[in-house]
Amino acid sequence: MSEDYTVEHEDAPGYGRYFIALPGGLEAEMTYRKIGADIIAIDHTYTPPEFRGRDLALRLITRGIADARDKGLKVQPVCSYAVVQFRRHPDWADLLAP
């Protein structure tokens, strides 16, 4: 499908999230915790069942990875989806937190 969903970002002290507002008041989201000044831990991704199969979670994590790269942050994938995506994208390896 060719829906053009917009990825939005909310950042707060200690945590943040990327989300896509969906019809019906639903949201797909990826959340993270800040670990120190230069590491984020992606700890949760979720897409409502009726919107799965549209690569929304991948859009969220890809945006988060791009922002981390731009800001010089390292990433610790914690949730299973983030772990799998890091395995699928060896070009993200330089962002892995030690």
Secondary structure, 3 states (H helix, E strand, C coil): CCCCCCCEEEEECCEEEEEEEEHHHEEEEEEEEEECCCEEEEEEEECCHHHCCCCHHHHHHHHHHHHHHHHCCEEEECCHHHHHHHHHCHHHHHHECC
